[in-house]
Amino acid sequence: MVYRLNSLKARQWYRPVGPMVANEDLARLFTDPIRSPYMTMAQRVRNDTEVIFRFPGLAHLDGTARYQSVGHDDEPWIHALLSAVAKFTGLAVLINTSFNTKR
């Protein structure tokens, strides 16, 4: 997934993508779940086989992710979208990236 996105965006193959995660699922994904609504920190992704297998693009090469946490009070409609995604995937998480290109 990361390779495909980076290819579409004409970025280097190793460039990370960041997830946006509902506050309720932070502890399921990160070893030290801290709210980060502005993507200002990188936390270690849990070394959980299910998380890594189902969401392989979630972690950077070093096992961390710079994520945006989303609470209902922060962004109600994005939180609702993440909650809807969780009904299908089991986790309230989506890739958070622009689709700006250099082409």
Disulfide bonds with the S-S distance in Angstrom:
none
